[in-house]
Amino acid sequence: MPTAWKIKVIIWRGKPELWAIWERFNDWEPEQFDEYYFKMTSEKGCPFDCGLCPEHLRKPCFIVMEATNKCNLNCPVCFANANMKSYTYEPDIEILDEMYKHILKYEIGDNPQSTDLDINTLIGYCRNSMSLPAIKLSGGEPTIRDDLPDIVYLGKKKEVSILF
């Protein structure tokens, strides 16, 4: 495992009023994705069960991966209610590796061979389709995991962007 990390973060350093101007010039039309992303059907509608249904015009910009539900804080506005859980969820490194692989398989679409592909081939498919995902490690507070560097390294080996 590497001993030093290089992390790139984009931060808006301009004046707040300039953000609105930038947003106006950065206008985009919602992309329509191939039919793989619209194969899911919805019975109850948003936000209950639909996931990526025909109502969604874009692919997710990042995927949230739950690394733990433990937290060393007690924030009154915690959206995850991390300290209110009566159980501990902390998947081991092998489970997290499978989660990374599952995300890569999702990114390449409904390829019937995707379940049989080795990880390097999956990464190649994603790289070729410009579809390497960004993953947000979340849950409770993932930075309290002792093996967090290993979790990040595992994702970096698969060429995904890691967010916190």
C-alpha positions in Angstrom: 0.0 0.0 0.0 1.3 3.5 -0.8 2.6 5.6 2.1 1.7 9.0 0.5 -1.5 10.1 -1.2 -2.2 12.8 -3.7 -5.8 14.1 -3.5 -7.4 16.6 -6.0 -10.3 18.7 -4.9 -12.1 21.3 -6.9 -13.1 24.3 -4.8 -15.0 27.4 -6.0 -12.8 30.3 -5.0 -14.6 33.0 -6.9 -17.1 35.5 -5.5 -20.5 34.0 -4.7 -22.3 36.2 -7.2 -20.0 35.0 -10.0 -21.2 31.4 -9.4 -24.6 32.4 -10.9 -22.9 33.7 -14.0 -20.8 30.6 -14.3 -23.9 28.5 -14.0 -25.6 30.4 -16.8 -22.8 29.8 -19.2 -22.4 26.2 -18.1 -26.0 25.4 -19.2 -26.6 21.9 -20.4 -29.4 19.9 -21.9 -30.2 16.7 -20.0 -28.6 13.8 -21.8 -30.7 10.9 -22.9 -29.0 7.6 -22.0 -29.3 4.3 -23.8 -32.2 2.2 -23.0 -30.2 0.2 -20.4 -30.7 3.0 -17.9 -34.4 3.0 -18.5 -35.2 -0.7 -18.1 -36.2 -0.3 -14.5 -39.9 0.2 -14.0 -41.6 2.0 -11.2 -44.7 0.8 -9.4 -45.1 3.4 -6.7 -43.2 6.3 -8.4 -40.6 8.6 -7.0 -39.1 8.5 -4.5 -40.3 5.1 -3.4 -39.0 2.4 -5.8 -37.9 3.7 -9.1 -34.1 4.1 -9.1 -33.1 4.9 -12.7 -36.5 5.0 -14.4 -37.7 6.8 -17.5 -38.4 9.9 -15.5 -34.7 10.4 -14.8 -32.9 12.1 -17.7 -29.4 11.6 -16.4 -27.2 9.0 -14.9 -26.1 9.5 -11.3 -23.2 11.9 -10.9 -21.9 9.9 -8.0 -22.7 6.7 -6.1 -23.0 6.6 -2.3 -21.3 3.6 -0.8 -22.0 2.9 2.9 -18.7 2.2 4.6 -20.1 2.2 8.2 -23.0 3.4 10.3 -20.8 4.2 13.3 -20.0 7.8 14.1 -18.0 9.7 16.8 -20.2 12.8 16.6 -23.7 13.5 17.7 -24.9 16.1 15.2 -28.6 17.0 15.7 -29.1 17.4 12.0 -27.6 14.0 11.0 -29.5 12.8 7.9 -28.2 9.2 8.5 -29.3 9.1 12.2 -25.9 7.4 12.6 -26.0 7.2 16.4 -29.6 6.1 16.6 -29.0 2.7 15.0 -29.4 -0.3 17.3 -26.9 -2.3 15.2 -23.5 -1.8 13.7 -23.0 -2.0 9.9 -19.4 -2.1 8.9 -18.7 -4.3 5.8 -15.3 -6.0 5.7 -12.8 -5.2 3.0 -13.9 -8.2 0.9 -17.5 -7.0 0.9 -16.4 -3.5 0.0 -14.3 -5.0 -2.9 -17.4 -6.7 -4.2 -19.3 -3.4 -3.9 -16.7 -1.7 -6.0 -17.0 -4.4 -8.6 -20.8 -4.3 -8.7 -20.6 -0.5 -9.3 -18.2 -1.0 -12.2 -20.6 -3.7 -13.7 -23.5 -1.2 -13.4 -21.5 1.5 -15.2 -20.9 -0.7 -18.3 -24.5 -1.5 -18.6 -26.5 -4.6 -19.4 -23.6 -6.5 -20.8 -24.5 -10.2 -20.5 -20.8 -11.1 -20.0 -20.3 -8.5 -17.3 -20.6 -11.1 -14.5 -17.7 -13.1 -15.9 -15.4 -10.2 -16.6 -12.2 -9.8 -14.5 -11.7 -6.5 -12.8 -9.1 -5.1 -15.3 -11.5 -5.8 -18.2 -14.3 -4.0 -16.3 -12.1 -1.0 -15.7 -11.1 -1.0 -19.4 -14.8 -1.0 -20.5 -15.6 1.9 -18.1 -12.5 3.8 -19.2 -13.4 3.4 -22.9 -16.9 4.6 -22.3 -15.8 7.5 -20.2 -17.8 6.1 -17.4 -15.5 5.6 -14.4 -17.7 6.3 -11.5 -17.3 8.7 -8.6 -18.0 7.1 -5.3 -18.9 8.9 -2.1 -17.9 7.0 1.0 -20.6 7.5 3.5 -22.7 5.9 6.3 -22.0 7.3 9.7 -18.5 8.7 9.6 -16.2 6.6 7.4 -13.1 8.5 8.5 -13.2 6.6 11.9 -12.5 3.3 10.2 -9.0 2.1 10.9 -8.8 0.6 7.4 -10.0 3.7 5.5 -6.6 4.0 3.7 -7.1 0.4 2.5 -10.7 1.1 1.4 -9.6 4.2 -0.6 -6.6 2.3 -2.1 -9.0 -0.5 -3.2 -11.1 2.1 -5.1 -8.1 3.9 -6.6 -6.8 0.6 -7.9 -10.1 0.3 -9.8 -9.7 3.9 -11.0 -12.8 5.3 -9.3 -12.9 8.8 -7.8 -13.4 8.8 -4.1 -15.4 11.5 -2.3 -16.1 12.2 1.3 
